């Protein structure tokens, strides 16, 4: 697990918490590791099958901003997809859209 390092300057460090569904956890961890973003697991919610992860990024680095945006988009898209498939609101009710391309 990445530790939040003490050598990051406090005036540029931005700490954020993210609720990450376990279904996309490996993708989120990949983004964090590939961009060398320190993180800590703050909690686990077994009922919702999610983890609360706190990241520490440099607010001035474009790379860190893009990585956090990727995580936000990934979780948002997954949540939307999951909600649509649970409610049956998918237009063609096909959950394997990638096979239709």
Secondary structure, 3 states (H helix, E strand, C coil): CCCCCCCCCCCCEEEEEEEEEHHHHHHHHHHHHHCCCEEEEEEEECCCCEEEEEEEEECCCHHHHHHHHHHHHHHHHHHHHHHHHHHCCCCCCCCCHHHHC
